[in-house]
Amino acid sequence: MGSEKSTDGRSFSINWQAIIEEFKKISAGFSIKHFIIIEKICDLARFQTLETHENFVEGRNYMMKT
């Protein structure tokens, strides 16, 4: 498993091996074009996940101050 750090320093785990195994099952007939599209989708999803987490932390901190 890979360990990632969120913007506030907390870590979370991603089971890359399980993701890779599932990807191998579905990607047998893919071309390089498919992989480029998938890479862009993954980048976007990761960015949005971190952004959502940052918004959650900001909201939580604001609520604790009030």
C-alpha positions in Angstrom: 0.0 0.0 0.0 1.1 3.5 -0.7 0.9 6.2 1.8 -0.2 9.7 0.7 -0.2 12.9 2.7 -3.2 15.3 2.7 -2.5 19.0 2.7 -3.0 19.2 6.5 -0.4 16.5 7.1 -2.6 13.6 7.8 -1.8 10.4 5.9 -4.1 8.0 4.1 -3.4 4.7 2.4 -4.1 3.6 -1.2 -3.9 -0.1 -2.0 -2.1 0.3 -5.4 -1.7 -3.4 -5.8 -5.4 -4.0 -5.8 -5.9 -1.2 -8.2 -3.3 -2.5 -10.6 -4.8 -6.0 -10.5 -8.2 -4.7 -11.4 -6.8 -2.5 -14.1 -5.0 -5.4 -15.7 -8.3 -7.3 -16.0 -10.0 -4.5 -17.9 -7.2 -3.1 -19.9 -6.2 -6.1 -22.1 -7.5 -4.5 -25.3 -6.6 -0.9 -24.6 -4.4 1.3 -26.8 -2.0 4.0 -25.7 -4.8 6.6 -26.3 -7.0 4.8 -23.7 -4.1 5.0 -21.1 -3.6 8.7 -21.7 -7.3 9.4 -21.1 -7.3 7.2 -18.0 -4.2 9.0 -16.6 -5.9 12.4 -17.1 -9.0 11.2 -15.3 -7.0 9.9 -12.4 -5.1 13.2 -12.1 -8.4 15.1 -12.0 -9.9 12.7 -9.5 -6.9 13.0 -7.2 -6.9 16.8 -7.4 -10.6 16.9 -6.7 -10.3 14.5 -3.7 -7.5 16.7 -2.2 -9.5 19.8 -2.9 -12.6 18.4 -1.2 -10.6 17.3 1.8 -9.1 20.8 2.1 -12.6 22.3 2.0 -13.7 19.9 4.7 -10.8 20.9 6.9 -11.4 24.6 6.4 -15.1 24.2 7.2 -14.3 22.1 10.3 -11.8 24.7 11.5 -14.2 27.5 10.9 -16.9 25.7 12.9 -14.6 25.1 15.8 -13.7 28.8 16.0 -17.4 29.9 16.2 
